[in-house]
């Protein structure tokens, strides 16, 4: 399924899945690390789900976002 960038702030970016039932948000922490959240609504055909991972740098965060966009991290 396709993803599009839906929000873009100074310290965060959010992508929304084309059906609107899931989002991925990447944000920078105050300590310089990064957090990536995957949030799937309970209305989604595959059911609700949430996952959060903390990574050390932007490159790792971007790799995680890309992985979650191609393979649902809840399944």
Beta strands, then each sheet from edge to edge (+ up, - down):
strand 1: 3-8
strand 2: 12-17
strand 3: 22-28
strand 4: 34-40
strand 5: 49-55
sheet 1: 1+ 2- 3+ 4- 5+
end
